[in-house]
Amino acid sequence: MTDTCPHQRDIRDVTPSADGCEECLKTGSWWVHLRLCRTCGHVGCCDDSPNRHATAHFHATQHPIIEGYDPPEGWGWCYVDEVDFDLTERMTPHPRPIPRFF
């Protein structure tokens, strides 16, 4: 993993917006993995999921950093710089088990 992304300085401690993908829970859809926006706390589904809500959130908001979040996995990704990096020291704890819809 690399630490060359300047957006890492903008990582915030956030409160997750939902227990699963926020939009999938509303529509009754399913997801494969969850991603947590480290700017605002939006929880969205990964690009292997049918709806790709985490990437859609990035395109709508330009919030650059996500965290692997099901369970917290210790890595981050910057959409802008297309780099991954270590978040083991700054993982967002998940307060309860995550429902899996697949």
C-alpha positions in Angstrom: 0.0 0.0 0.0 1.1 3.5 -0.6 1.0 6.8 1.3 1.4 9.1 -1.7 -2.2 10.4 -1.8 -2.6 14.0 -0.6 -6.3 13.4 0.1 -5.3 11.3 3.1 -4.9 14.4 5.2 -8.6 15.1 4.8 -9.7 11.7 6.3 -12.3 12.3 9.0 -13.6 10.2 11.8 -17.2 9.7 10.7 -20.4 8.1 11.9 -21.7 5.5 9.4 -25.0 6.6 7.8 -26.6 3.1 7.9 -26.0 -0.6 9.0 -25.6 -1.6 5.3 -25.6 0.1 2.0 -27.9 3.1 2.6 -29.5 3.0 -0.9 -29.8 -0.8 -1.1 -31.6 -0.9 2.2 -34.1 1.7 1.0 -34.8 -0.2 -2.3 -34.5 -3.8 -1.0 -31.5 -4.5 -3.2 -28.4 -6.5 -2.2 -24.7 -5.9 -2.1 -21.4 -7.8 -2.0 -19.2 -5.5 0.1 -19.6 -2.2 1.9 -17.5 1.0 1.6 -17.6 3.9 4.0 -17.0 7.5 2.9 -14.4 9.0 5.2 -15.6 12.5 4.5 -19.3 12.2 5.5 -19.9 8.6 6.7 -22.1 7.5 3.7 -22.2 3.7 3.6 -22.5 2.4 0.0 -22.0 -0.9 -1.8 -18.8 -1.8 -3.8 -18.3 -2.0 -7.5 -18.9 -5.8 -7.4 -22.4 -5.0 -6.3 -25.2 -4.5 -8.8 -25.7 -0.8 -7.9 -22.2 0.5 -7.1 -23.5 3.0 -4.7 -20.1 3.9 -3.1 -18.7 5.0 -6.5 -22.0 6.8 -7.3 -21.6 8.7 -4.1 -18.1 9.7 -5.1 -19.3 11.0 -8.5 -22.1 12.9 -6.8 -20.1 14.5 -4.0 -16.4 14.3 -5.0 -15.6 12.8 -1.6 -12.3 11.0 -2.5 -11.6 8.5 0.3 -13.5 5.3 1.2 -12.7 2.6 3.7 -13.4 -1.1 3.3 -16.2 -1.6 5.9 -17.7 -5.1 6.2 -16.2 -5.7 8.7 -13.7 -2.8 8.9 -10.9 -4.2 6.8 -8.0 -1.8 7.5 -7.6 -0.3 4.0 -8.6 2.9 2.3 -8.9 3.9 -1.4 -8.7 7.3 -3.1 -11.0 7.6 -6.1 -9.0 10.6 -7.3 -5.5 9.3 -7.2 -6.5 5.6 -7.6 -4.3 4.4 -4.8 -4.9 2.2 -1.8 -3.4 2.7 1.7 -3.3 1.4 5.2 -6.0 2.5 7.6 -5.4 -0.1 10.3 -4.7 2.7 12.8 -7.8 4.7 11.8 -10.4 2.0 11.1 -14.0 3.0 11.8 -15.5 0.4 14.2 -18.8 -1.2 13.1 -21.3 -1.0 16.0 -23.3 -4.2 15.2 -23.3 -7.1 12.7 -23.9 -6.2 9.1 -26.8 -7.8 7.3 -25.7 -9.4 4.0 -28.0 -9.4 1.1 -26.8 -11.7 -1.7 
